[in-house]
Amino acid sequence: MKPGNTSVGHLAWCGLIALHMARQDGQAGTPAQETLFLTRWLAVAEKQRRFSKELAPEIRWLLREGREKGIRADLPGKLEYLWLTGSDALLTQNDLSRLQHALQALQMAGWVYRLLDEGQWQGRKALRLNPSVSGLYLHKDSLHAGFNPAGLQTAPLPARITGDLNALDSLLQRSGWRREPAGSDPVLYYLMTQTVQHEDIIRRLTP
């Protein structure tokens, strides 16, 4: 997938408009109906060659996701992410929304993403990570406490990360986020927005 490609953004925009019209017509009132509608729409688009040849791999991938995973594929969410990144609208959203889109994109790319409670995060029962598997693991309590009601980051987010860091950095950058080393632990990092420094976070916490 090439989220920054404007042609991909156009494909996603067309799919979202078609889905919106189907909702208005009562054809897609549930997640299962949305998945079925989008899968059929993509199949017709592929058969009738409605889009350029360069989009064939993206259409095949979305089709395979819908057919194999059903509602778990979250086709509406995937199309929204592709449209936002293709149109540069993603960077106008708040910190939390941009992080959510980045995490969704990670899963689209086949990464493991998990929220860990305190027991899984540290201690005798801490989750053992496989360094050969690309994965991002967030501390659940820190994630919940890391944003104010407006969706702005108020604290660095601790994350344990394994796998292809260069690919992760590229994806985070598209969503306006970055990672910073958090100490001697080689897999522990802080996730920060690109425009926010530690002093900015302290300022946001001040009434």
Backbone torsions as a table, in degrees:
resi	resn	phi	psi	omega
1	MET	NA	143.4	179.6
2	LYS	-122.7	81.4	-174.0
3	PRO	-58.0	-28.1	-177.7
4	GLY	-83.1	-2.3	-177.6
5	ASN	-77.8	125.0	-178.1
6	THR	-66.5	-27.4	177.5
7	SER	-67.4	-39.2	175.6
8	VAL	-63.6	-39.7	176.9
9	GLY	-61.1	-37.9	178.4
10	HIS	-66.9	-43.8	176.4
11	LEU	-57.3	-47.2	-178.7
12	ALA	-63.9	-41.3	179.1
13	TRP	-60.8	-44.1	179.2
14	CYS	-61.7	-42.6	179.0
15	GLY	-63.9	-40.3	179.7
16	LEU	-67.9	-38.7	177.3
17	ILE	-65.2	-42.8	178.2
18	ALA	-61.2	-41.3	178.9
19	LEU	-65.7	-40.4	178.3
20	HIS	-60.5	-42.9	179.4
21	MET	-66.9	-37.8	178.6
22	ALA	-64.8	-37.1	176.9
23	ARG	-63.9	-43.5	179.7
24	GLN	-63.3	-33.6	-179.2
25	ASP	-84.1	-0.4	179.0
26	GLY	79.7	16.2	-178.6
27	GLN	-92.3	-11.3	-176.0
28	ALA	-142.6	70.4	-176.9
29	GLY	-95.2	-9.4	-179.9
30	THR	-130.6	160.5	177.0
31	PRO	-55.7	-38.0	179.0
32	ALA	-64.9	-41.5	178.9
33	GLN	-67.8	-36.0	176.9
34	GLU	-63.0	-44.0	179.8
35	THR	-63.7	-43.8	179.7
36	LEU	-63.5	-43.1	180.0
37	PHE	-62.3	-48.6	-177.5
38	LEU	-66.5	-36.5	177.3
39	THR	-63.1	-43.8	177.6
40	ARG	-66.4	-40.7	179.8
41	TRP	-61.7	-43.1	178.9
42	LEU	-66.3	-38.4	179.2
43	ALA	-63.8	-41.8	178.1
44	VAL	-67.0	-41.5	178.7
45	ALA	-60.4	-39.4	178.5
46	GLU	-68.3	-45.5	-177.1
47	LYS	-65.0	-40.8	-177.5
48	GLN	-89.5	0.1	178.8
49	ARG	52.8	52.8	-177.4
50	ARG	-73.1	-21.5	-177.1
51	PHE	-120.9	167.2	-175.6
52	SER	-65.3	160.0	-177.8
53	LYS	-59.9	-31.2	-177.1
54	GLU	-65.2	-17.7	-179.9
55	LEU	-93.3	-1.7	-178.1
56	ALA	-56.8	-44.4	179.1
57	PRO	-62.3	-38.7	179.9
58	GLU	-65.4	-42.4	179.8
59	ILE	-64.8	-43.2	178.8
60	ARG	-62.2	-40.6	-179.4
61	TRP	-64.7	-46.4	179.2
62	LEU	-62.5	-40.2	177.6
63	LEU	-61.2	-45.7	-179.5
64	ARG	-62.8	-40.8	178.1
65	GLU	-60.2	-47.1	-178.6
66	GLY	-64.6	-40.8	-177.6
67	ARG	-72.9	-37.4	-175.5
68	GLU	-86.6	-34.6	-173.9
69	LYS	-105.8	-14.8	-179.1
70	GLY	64.0	-136.7	-176.6
71	ILE	-66.3	-22.3	178.3
72	ARG	-66.2	-18.7	178.7
73	ALA	-70.3	-22.5	-179.0
74	ASP	48.4	58.6	179.9
75	LEU	-59.5	-40.3	176.2
76	PRO	-59.1	-41.1	179.2
77	GLY	-66.1	-39.6	177.9
78	LYS	-64.0	-44.4	179.3
79	LEU	-64.4	-39.0	179.0
80	GLU	-62.4	-43.7	179.2
81	TYR	-62.0	-45.6	-178.2
82	LEU	-64.6	-36.6	178.3
83	TRP	-69.0	-43.8	-178.1
84	LEU	-62.1	-45.6	-178.4
85	THR	-72.6	-32.8	178.9
86	GLY	-71.9	-25.9	-177.7
87	SER	-103.4	1.6	-177.2
88	ASP	65.5	12.1	179.5
89	ALA	-75.7	-18.2	-177.2
90	LEU	-59.2	-40.1	-174.4
91	LEU	-71.4	-7.7	176.7
92	THR	-87.0	-8.0	-178.2
93	GLN	-84.7	167.5	-178.4
94	ASN	-73.4	171.7	-174.4
95	ASP	-57.8	-46.1	-176.5
96	LEU	-64.8	-43.2	180.0
97	SER	-62.9	-40.6	179.8
98	ARG	-67.4	-35.1	176.5
99	LEU	-67.1	-41.6	179.1
100	GLN	-60.2	-40.0	178.2
101	HIS	-66.6	-38.0	178.6
102	ALA	-64.3	-42.7	-179.8
103	LEU	-66.4	-37.1	176.6
104	GLN	-64.6	-41.4	179.1
105	ALA	-64.1	-37.0	176.5
106	LEU	-57.6	-46.5	-179.9
107	GLN	-66.8	-35.0	175.5
108	MET	-61.2	-32.5	-178.5
109	ALA	-85.6	3.6	176.3
110	GLY	92.7	8.6	178.0
111	TRP	-75.8	154.7	170.6
112	VAL	-85.1	131.3	175.6
113	TYR	-131.6	127.2	179.8
114	ARG	-142.1	146.9	170.2
115	LEU	-97.3	128.7	-177.3
116	LEU	-111.0	135.6	174.0
117	ASP	-79.8	179.1	-173.7
118	GLU	-59.8	-40.7	-179.1
119	GLY	-66.9	-33.6	178.3
120	GLN	-79.3	-23.2	-175.9
121	TRP	-78.1	-41.1	-178.0
122	GLN	-152.2	163.5	-178.9
123	GLY	101.1	-171.2	-175.1
124	ARG	-63.4	-30.7	-176.8
125	LYS	-101.0	17.1	-179.2
126	ALA	-60.8	143.3	-179.7
127	LEU	-64.7	130.1	177.1
128	ARG	-85.6	127.0	-175.5
129	LEU	-98.4	143.0	176.6
130	ASN	-93.9	113.1	-176.5
131	PRO	-64.6	-17.3	-179.9
132	SER	-87.1	-6.8	179.8
133	VAL	-102.6	129.5	177.5
134	SER	-74.1	114.3	-177.0
135	GLY	-150.8	153.0	176.5
136	LEU	-131.2	126.3	-174.0
137	TYR	-125.6	120.4	-178.5
138	LEU	-105.7	148.0	174.6
139	HIS	-78.6	117.1	-171.3
140	LYS	-57.1	-49.1	-177.5
141	ASP	-63.0	-38.2	179.7
142	SER	-66.9	-36.8	177.8
143	LEU	-64.8	-44.7	-178.9
144	HIS	-65.9	-31.8	-177.2
145	ALA	-94.2	-2.4	-171.2
146	GLY	-87.9	3.2	-177.2
147	PHE	-138.2	147.8	175.3
148	ASN	-87.0	175.5	-177.0
149	PRO	-59.2	-21.2	179.0
150	ALA	-85.1	0.7	179.5
151	GLY	82.2	17.4	178.0
152	LEU	-94.1	141.2	-178.8
153	GLN	-67.5	133.0	-179.9
154	THR	-121.0	-2.7	178.8
155	ALA	-158.2	144.9	175.4
156	PRO	-58.7	142.2	-178.6
157	LEU	-99.8	112.0	177.0
158	PRO	-68.7	135.8	-179.3
159	ALA	-143.8	139.1	170.9
160	ARG	-100.3	128.8	-171.4
161	ILE	-130.6	132.7	175.0
162	THR	-129.4	155.2	174.6
163	GLY	103.9	-146.7	-171.5
164	ASP	-80.1	94.0	-176.3
165	LEU	-69.8	-33.1	179.6
166	ASN	-63.8	-43.0	177.9
167	ALA	-63.9	-39.7	178.8
168	LEU	-63.4	-44.5	-179.1
169	ASP	-59.9	-40.4	179.5
170	SER	-63.5	-42.6	-179.0
171	LEU	-69.2	-43.5	178.7
172	LEU	-61.3	-39.9	-178.7
173	GLN	-60.9	-39.4	178.6
174	ARG	-60.6	-30.6	-178.4
175	SER	-96.6	6.2	177.4
176	GLY	78.5	26.7	178.4
177	TRP	-122.8	168.3	177.8
178	ARG	-152.1	168.4	175.2
179	ARG	-118.1	149.6	176.0
180	GLU	-133.2	140.3	175.9
181	PRO	-57.7	143.4	-175.5
182	ALA	-114.1	12.8	179.3
183	GLY	141.5	-153.7	-174.8
184	SER	-77.3	-21.4	178.2
185	ASP	-67.3	118.0	-173.6
186	PRO	-67.7	-16.6	-179.8
187	VAL	-107.9	2.6	-178.4
188	LEU	-97.3	130.0	-178.7
189	TYR	-138.3	166.2	167.1
190	TYR	-108.4	135.3	172.2
191	LEU	-94.3	127.9	-177.6
192	MET	-134.9	149.2	172.5
193	THR	-70.1	153.9	-175.6
194	GLN	-64.4	-30.3	-173.4
195	THR	-97.0	-3.7	-174.4
196	VAL	-108.1	129.5	173.2
197	GLN	-104.3	170.0	-178.5
198	HIS	-58.6	-37.0	-179.5
199	GLU	-69.0	-29.0	177.1
200	ASP	-68.3	-37.7	178.4
201	ILE	-63.7	-43.2	177.8
202	ILE	-60.5	-39.8	179.7
203	ARG	-64.5	-38.0	179.6
204	ARG	-66.9	-28.2	-179.9
205	LEU	-80.0	-13.9	-177.6
206	THR	-84.5	123.9	-178.9
207	PRO	-59.3	NA	NA
